[in-house]
Amino acid sequence: MTTRIKLRRDTETNWTYNNPILALGEPGFDTTNNKIKVGDGVNTWTSLSYVMGDFIELSNAAAPLDIWAGEWVNFVKTDYGSEVDEIDTGLSITRGNNQGIYNSALEQSYDDSNGDPDGRASPKGTVWNKTGGWGDLSDVATRTYDTFYNIHGGNIGGQVLSGQYVMKDVANNTYYKIDFTVWGNANNGAPVSYTRTQIDPADGSFIGSPVEFVKPGYADPFLVYDTVSAQVHISRASQYSIFNTVSEQGYNNNYPGDGDGQNSPQGTLWNLDGWRNLTDVKERTYLPWVEAFDWAIGIKILNSECIMHDTANDKYYAIKFTAWTGNNNGGGFAYRRRLINTNLIFVHTENGSEVDEIAQGIGITRDANGGIYNTYDEGSWNEDVSPGGTEWSFAGNHDLSDIETRQYQPFFAAQNMYGIGNRIEGREAVMRLTGTSTYYTIKFLNWQAGGGGAFSYIRTPIDLAKINEGIRFADGTVQKTSASDPVKFRGPIGRTIEEYYGYKEVRITNATVYTLDTTARGNRTNNDSVEFNVPDEETQQQLINGTMRNVSVSFDDGATWIAMKRFYAYAGNYNGYYVALNTEGYAQTITYTNGANIKIRYYRGGEPQLWFDPAASPGGRGNFRGAIIEYHAYCDNAGTIVGKIMVANDDGDYNVTHSEVASGGSDVTNVNLWYSERSADDYNWNRSEGKLYAYRVDGDDDIIKIQWRATMFYGQEFWD
């Protein structure tokens, strides 16, 4: 016997239309607004008030509009329109200007012929049921299905709006509830609209619907658990922490590194970097449960925005714990869980042939060189028109209220710049299909320059109905934004000022300190660089490529040290091997003669850890020009630092300055939070501009917890 706790749930439209009376204490979940009402046994649904806020609320709503998997999709094909519902691989539903619906991935038009085996099969690749209804969907896998034509007896138009349909995608073995809301006459351009919701055939629930799970104190964990998947059932005994009842008999609190691979809950890994931006959810670092919480579960769990990776099924869930009973008092807990859509990213590999099939007649790809183009009407990139059938705006994606009135241009012209490959990574765009009301947000993640043609982006369809929602006042005006909007200033030519809040915990591991006794080359007087001999080519290359970190030089046998900037290193091999380094901060203090004895000090290990990245901010890295960052950092081995960092960034170059005040042990002076870990690649291709790293200048280990408030500056102008 198992118990799966679910809430009665439906869309706002259906709740309002049916307007039921909920029993005393009976909860009802509104999937449209992510809110709950609780019945009193007397009043109807519309008379009740919501009792809680958003089910899972993204910080400042910076994620794509459809970041949540599943849920209902509202598809609209307008009069004489060309809109397509891209459902899954090999299944794209649309309708021509007359007749019925068809699958544009497999058919050119609706087919009602009866002369071949596939006749009257439109939409091809689908079968339908409308006799089982929507009351109990647990039997969808065993229902009888037939073609769309046959279940209507050929008389489609007169029955569509009254049917309770379940559609099976045969190729992908998935099931959908289809609720037709418009079926227009062929004489009026054959409009059609419906809502679509994917069904879990295991139990008839709607895939992607939020789940609220409660495990009461002292309940048997093998009777009351959350069925995340067939391989993962989450519960908790009367003490200790959570575990997977499928593969474990109880919580295993072995520390990571014990080598037994038994860290509970088995089959899961966790990340606590928050929900502000979930576009990087698959690229994050995931750890076993106890390690992710830094062995302080009871202290942190109620305040954490968690991501759980179901490793067996490669699925990711946003989880927020709403209750946690400590001190071994029954093991009660509760959380809210929602599946994250990770199928938003399109990747074109190096020298690959991948095509992003966006809609009928629109397939985006790229050759080994040049820009992107549409395979349906172009053979290659043409900067004047490519991609054909699309128009672009690079005005940003955080406020889309002006999406229908923006200026749209061809891809190259819309960027208002030359050298796409140098600056496009991290940029956010809106793409419109030419002559339609179909829009997508596009965020470019990668762009390979110099040959190979690799690129990737996040593409998200935009629901205009949701964009146009807002507060309508008596005079007819609509407010679509609030004070929580990160954009505080919006000017011409892509200029904005935005706010960015965040928290990051980084771990610095021990570094080993080495010294090298050598001699200087040449002569210097009040210079900013030093050139010195090295014993072999291996040492030379390690100094140049950054294997050796935090390099310093001393001309007084280690009494004083001058920090060097490793990036400005170069080497020669005539008359032996040598390296030249510039000073950190360009200090004009170095004087020496040829052959002078010097010491070189360097570290191995203690890698700097990224904590601030403009690409992770709401505004992204595109057009990023600088920031003023106010921060508080607590260092486990040192104390507290409060400070301000200023970053200036202009096309391949960025510089950092800082001021801070510290409290705690004297060791806090060894913590550096403003390190800019840059390589030649960073400079040449704008991959890492504005990033900040934390490290220990003394090479010790540390755990550093950083919270910050940043004012981010954006503008399209740059010095070139």
N, C-alpha and C positions, 0 to 999 in steps of 0.2 A: 504494500500500500504506500503510495506517495501522495503528497499534497502540494499542489501548485496554486499559489495565491494570485488571483487576477482581479482587476477592477472591471466593473461594467463600463464600457467605453463606446464612444461614437463621435462622429463629427459634430461641430456646432450646428450645422444645417439640420442634421437628422435629429439631434436633441431638441432643437426648437420646433421642428415640424411635428414630431411625435409627442413632445411635451408631457412626459410621463410623471407620475407621482412616485418619487423614491420612498421606500420604506424608512422608518425611523432608524437613523444611523447608517443607512445604505449609501456608500459613495458612488459617484458617477464621474467618469473622467472624460473631459472635453479634449479630443485629440487635435482639434484645430488650434486651440489656444493654450494647450498644455496646462489646464487648470481643473480643479476638482470642486464639485458640489456635494454636499451631504444632505440626504433627505430627512424630513421630519414627519413623514407619513400623511401630511395634509396638503402642502403646497406643491404645485406643479414645478417642472424644471425651470421655466422662465421666471418664476417667482422667487427662486432660491438665489442666494449670493455665492460667489466663489469663496472658498475657504483657504486657499493657498495661492501663491504666486506661480511663476513659471515652473514647470516640472523639472526641467534642467535648463538653466539660463546661461548662455554664453556671455562671458565678460565683454561688454560693449558690442556684442553681436558682430564680431569681426570675421566669423567663418562664412563660407559660401551659403547661399540661401538653402540649398538642399543637402547640407552636410550630414543630415540624419538619413540613414537608410530607410527604405520602405516608406510607410505612411501613404497617404493618398496623393495622387497626381491628377491635376485638372488639365485635361487636354481640350483645346478648342481649335477647330478647323473652320475658318471664317468663310463667308460667301465668296466663291471663286478663289479661295485662298490655296496656298501650297504647304500649309503647316503639316508636320509629320511628328507623330509620337514615337520617339526612339526608345523602345522598351528594353531590348536586350539584343545580343548578337543574333543577327538573322531575323529580327522581328521589328518592323517599323510600320505602324498603322497610320493610314491616311485615307482620303476619299477624293475622288475627282470632282468635276463639276456636275456630275450626275451619277446615278447608280449607287452601288454599295461600297463598303470599306474594303481595302485590300492591303497587302503587305508589300510595301515598296522595296524591301530588301530582296524579295523573291519574284515580284511581279511588276509589270509596267502599268497595269490598270486592273480594274475589277473584272473578274472572269465569272460569267454566269452561263458559259457554254456547257453542254451536256454530252459532247461528243468524244471526250477523252477521259482517261482515268482521273485526271486532276480537275476535271470540269466541275464548276460550281463549288470550288473549294476555297474561294477567297473569304477571308485572308489566308493565303497559303501558310502552312506551318502552324495553324491554330485549329482547335476544335472547341465546341461550345456546349454549355448546358444552361437551361433556364427553367427546369422543372423542379430542381432541388431547393431553390430559394436561398435566402441569406440567413435564415433563422439559426440553423446549425450547419456550420461549414466544416465540421470535423470529418465528413465523409467525402470531401472533394476528390480525393485520389481514387475512390471506387465508384464514382458516379458514371453514368452513361453520357458520352459526348458524341457530337456530330458536327457537320459543317454549319457555318452561320446560315447558309441558304436553307439547308434541310430542316433545321430546328424551327424555321418560320414557314415551312411549306411553300417557299417561294414568295410569300407575301411579307416582305421585310418591313417596308415603310409603315404599315399600319400597326405594327406590334412592338417596335423597338422601345418606345418610351415607357411601355408598361411592363417590360421584362426584368427579372432579377437574374442577371447573367453571371456565369462563371466561365472564364476563358482559360484554356490550357495552352501554354506554349509548348508544343510537342518537342521541339529540338532541345530546349533547355529544361524540360520537365518541371515547369513552374506554373502556378495557378494564380489567377487574378479575379477579384470582384470587379465587374464593369457595370457602372450605373450611367446609362445614357440620359443626358439632360436636354439635348437638342438633336433633332433629326430633321433637317430642312428639306424642302421640296427641290427636286432637280431643276425646276424652272427658276429657282432662286440661288443657284450656285452651289447647292448641296452642302450647306454647313452641317457640321456635326460636333458635338461636345460630349464628354463623359468624364467621370472620375474613375480612377483606377487605383486599386489597393492590392498588393500582393498578399496571398494567403499562405500560411504555414500548413502544409498538408498533414503534419503530424497531429495537430490538435485543432485546426481551423482558426487559429488566431491570426491577426494581421501582422505581418513581418515588419519590424521597425517601430511598432507601437511602444511607447514607454512602458516599462515594467516597474512596479513598486512592490518590492519584496519585504516581508516582515517575518522574522524568526522570533517567536516569543521566548521569554526566559524559560529554561529547563525543558523546552520541547525536544523531542527526539530528532537529532539531525538527519537520521536516515528516513524519517517520515516527512519532515518539513524542510525543504530545500528549494533553492532557485535553480530551475532547469535552464541553464544558459545554452547548452547544447547537449548532444548525446554523450559527449566525452567530459563535460564539465557540469557538475551539480554543486552549487556553493551552499554550505551550511556551517554550523558551529555547535560544538558541544557546550556543556554547562560552564566550561572554563576555557581558557586559552583563546586562540584565534580561529579564523576561518580555514576550512579545508575543502577538498574535492571528494565528495562521498562516493563518486564512481571508482576512484583508484586509491583512496586512503581510508583508514579506519579512524583517524583522528588527526589533529593538528601536529605537524612535525616542526619543531622549533630549532632544528639544527641550523647553525649559521652558514651562510654562503661560504663556499670554499672547503666544506667538510668532505666533498667528493662523493656524497651518496645520491645527489640529484633528487632529494626528497623534499625540497623546500615547498611548503604548502602555500596556497593551494596548487597541487600538481596540475600541469596543463595550462597554467596562466603565468604571465609576467605583467609588471605594473610600471606605470609612469605617473609622476605627480607634477608635471610641468604646466598643468592647467588647461583651460579650454578656450583661452582668448583667440587662438588661431589653431584650428585643427587640420589645416592643410598639410602639415608636416607629420601627421600622426604615425605614418608608417616608417618615417626616418628617425624617430625619437629613440632614445636609449631606454630599454625596458629591463627591469630587474626583478628578482624574486620578491614576493610580498613584503617580508620582514626587512629586507635590505632597502626597498623603495621608501619605506617609512623610517629608515635610519634607526631601526630597533626601538622606536618610540610610538608604537601604533596607537595606544590609548590616548596619547597626548595630541596627536596630529590628525587622527582619522576624521573627525567631524568638521574639520576646516579645510579639507583637501579636495581639489577637483581631480579625480582619478581617471586614468585610462587603463582598462584591463585588456590585455591581448590574449584572446583564446588561441593558443598556439596550434592546437590540433586542427582548427578550422580557419586559421589566419583571419580572424575577425576581431574588431576593436570596439570596445564599449566605453562610453562615458558613464561613470558611476559616482554618485555622491551619497555618502553615508549620512543618514538622518538620525540614527540612534545607535549607541554602542554601550552595552552594560559592562562595566569594568569590575575589577576585584573578584573575579570568579563567582559572580552572583547570578548565575543562570545562563550566561552566554547569549542574551538577547541582542539583536541588532536589526537594523533596517536600512535599506538603500533604495535609490532610484537608479535605474539602468536604461540606457538607450544605445542602440546600435548605430555606429558611425559609418557613413558611406565612404568607402575608400576607393571607389571606382570612378573617381573624378579626374584622374591624371592620365593624360595621353603622352606616350613616350615614343619618339622616333629615334632609333638607335643609329650608331655610326655606320654609314653606308647602307642603312636599312631601307626597306620598302614599305614600312608601315603607313597606313592612311587613316586619319581620323574621320570616320563616316558620320558626319554631323546631321545631315538631313538629305532629303532627296535632291540629288544634283550638287551636293556640297561635300567634298572629300579633301581634307587638308593634308599635304605632305611637303617634302623638301628633298631636293637633290643634294649631292655632296657639297655643293657651293650655292651661294645665293640665298634668297629668301623663300618663304612659303608660298604655295600656289594651290589651285583647285584642280584636282586631277580630272574632273568631269568636263571642263571646258578649256584647260590649258595643258600644254606639254612641258612647260618649264616656268621658271620665275621671270616675271616682267615687272620691274619696280613701278611702272606707271599704273598698272591695273590689278596686279595679283594681291591676294587670291581672288579670282573672279567670283562674282556673286556675293561678295562680302564688302562691308564698309566698317571703318574702325574709328574709335575715339580712345585717346590715352589721357583723359581727364580724371582718372581715378575711379575707384569702385566703392568708396565708403558712403557716399551720398548719391544714390541712384535716382533721386526724385526728378532730375532733369533728363533722364535717359532718352525720352522721346523728342526732346528739343535740342539736344546736343548737335554739334557739327560733326558729321561723319565723312571720312575720306578714305582713299585707298591706304593699305597697310603702311607703305613706306612714307607717303606724304603726311599721314596722321601723326607720325612720331616727331615731326618737326626737327629732324636731326639726320646726320649722316653717320655711317658706321654702325649699322644695326647690332652687329655682334659684340661691339665693345660695351654697349650700354643697355641692352634689352633685358638682361637677366634681372628678375625681381619686379619688372614693370607690370602694371595692371592696366588692362584695356577692356573696353566693351566692343564686342563684335556684333554687327547687325547684318542679317541676311538681306540683301538688297531688295528693296521694294516690299518688304514684309514688316510685320510687327514682332519678329522673332529676334530676341537678343540673348547674348551670352556674355558672362564675365570671363575674361581670360587673364591668368597670371602666369607669366613665363618663368620657368624654373631653371632652365638650362638652354644654352645656345652655343654650339660648337663652331668656332671660327677657324679659318685656315684649311678647311677641307674635312669631309666626313659627314657633314650635314645633320649631326645629332641635335635634337632639341626636345624640350618637353614643356608642357603647360598644364594648368588646372583649368578645366572648362566647366562652367556651371550655367545651365539654362536659367533665365530670369523670368519669374512669374510677375507679369505687369500688374495683375490684380493685387498681389501683396505689396508691390512697390507703391501703388497708389492708395493703399490703406492709410489712414491717419485719423486725426480728430477734426471733424467737420463742425464749423461754427455757424451761428445763425446767419451771418452774412455770406455764407457759401464758401469761405476760404477753408483750406485744409492744411493742418499742421502735420508734417511728415517726419520731423526731427524733434529731438529733445535735448536737454542739457547734457545727456550722456554721450552725445555725438563727439567722437574724438577730434573732429575738425573744428578748430576755434577761429580760423581765418581762411577765407577762400578768395584768392585774387586771380588776375589774368595770367596767362602763359603758364599754367600748371602750378602756380604758387599757392601753397597752403601752409598753415601752422597747425600741428596736431599734437594731442597729448597721448602719452604712452605710459602705462603703469605695468609693473611686473615684479616677479619674485623668481629667484634662481638660487639653487643650492649646488655648489661645486665642491669637488674633492680633489685636493692636491696631494699627490703621493711624494714620498721621499725622493730626493735627488742626491746623487753622489758628486762630490766636488773633486776636481782634478786640477793640477797645475802643470805647466810646461815651462821649463827654463830654456830660453833661447836668446837670440840676438836680433837687434834692429837692423834694418836695411836703409841706406840712404841717410839724409840729414833733414831734420824738421826744426822750424823755429815758430813757436806759437801757432801751431797748425791744429787741424781737427781730425787728423788721421794718423795711423801708425802702420808701417810696413815691416813685417818680421819674417824670419826664416822658420820653416817647419821641417821636421825630420824626414817626412815621406809624403807620397801622394795621398795615402789614405787619410792622414791627419789633415792635409790640405782640403780634401773634399768634404770631410766631416765638418770643418769650420765653415765652409761655404754653404753647404746645404742645410745647415741648422741642426744637425745631430748634436752638436755641442751648443748648449744654450747659455745665456747670461754671461757672455764672454766679457772679461775685464782685463786690463793690462796694468802692470806696476813697474815703475822705474826705480823703486827704492826697496826692493826685496820683500814686497808684500806689506809695507807699512801703510801705503795708500793705494787705492785702486781707481781706475778710470773706466767707466762702463762703455762698451762698444756696441754699435748697431750692426748686427750680423748681416742685414740685407745688402748693405753697401760693401760687400766683400768681392774681391777679385783675386786672381791667382796667376802665377807664372811658373814656368819650369826650366827656364834657362839659368844655368849656374845654381842649380838646386831649386827646391820648392819653397814658395813663399805665399803669404796672404796679406792683403791690406784691408783694414777695417776703419770705418768712420766712427767717431764718438757718438754716443747717445746724446741727442740734444745739440750736436754741433758745437761743443765747447772748444774754444780757441786756446788751448792750454798746453798742448803737447810740444815739447822741445827735446830733441835727442840728436846724437851723432851716429854715424854708421858704425855698427859693431857693438853698440851699447848693450849691456846685459839687461834683459827684461824678463818678467814673469807673465805668463798667460794663465788666467784662471777661467775655468768653464765648468758647466754642469752637464750631467747626463741624467735623464729622468726628470721628475718634477714638472711634467708638461703643463704649460699654461692652459687654463680651462675657459672656454667661451661662456660668457654670461650675458652680454648685450650684443644684439644683432639687429640692425635696422630692417633686415629682410623679414624678421618675425614680428615687426610692429604692424599696426593696422594699415599704415601708409606704404609699407614695403620698402624695398631698396631703390626702386625706380624714382629718379628725380630727387633723391635724398641729398641734401646740401649741408646738413649739420644738425647738432643737437646740444641742448643744455640738460645735463642729467644730474639730478639731485638724488643721493642715495644714502642708505644706511646699511652697513655690513657688520655682521657679527662673525668673528673668527674664533673657532673653538680653542685654538692654541695661543690666542693673542688678546682679544678684547673687541671693542666696538669702534668703528670708524664711521663718521658722518662727513660727507663731502659733496663736492660738485665737480663734474667733469664736463669740459667743453670740447666738442668735436667739430672740426671744419672739414668739409669734403668737396672736392671739385675735380671730377673727371680723371680718375687714376691716381689721385693723391689725397690723403687725409692726414690731418695733424690733430694732436690731442694735448690738452693742458688740464690741470687739475688743482684743486685746493681741498684740504680736509683737516679735520680735527679728530684726535683719537683718545680713547679712554681704556684703561686696562693695563696690561703688562707692557713693559718696554719693547717686547718682542713684536708688538703691532707694527712697528716701523718696517718690518720685513715683508709686509703684505702690500702687494702692488695690484690695484684693481683697474688700472688704466693702460695696461700693456696692449699694444697693437701688434698682433702676431701677423706679420705680412711677409709674403714671398713675392718673387718676380711675377708669378701668375696673378696674384692679387692686383698688382699695379697695372699689368698690361691689359687685363680683361675685366676689371671691375667686378671681381667675384666676392670680395670680402671687405669693401670699403665701409668704414664706420664700426667694425666689430671691435669689442673690448674683451680682454682676457684677464683672468686673475691668476697670480702665481706668488710664490714665496721666493724672495731674492736670496734667502739663506738656504734654500733647498729642502727645508723641513716639510713634513706633511701637515695638512690642515683641512678642516671643513669650513667653508665660508658661505654664509647665508646672506644674500643680497636682496634688498627691496629697493625699488627706484621709482621715481617720477621723472619723465623726460618730456621736454618740449622739442618736437621734431620739426625741422624746417625743410620745405620742399620748393624747388623751382627748376624750370627747364634750362635756364641759362647756365653756361659753364665756360670756363676759359679753355681754349683749345689752341 
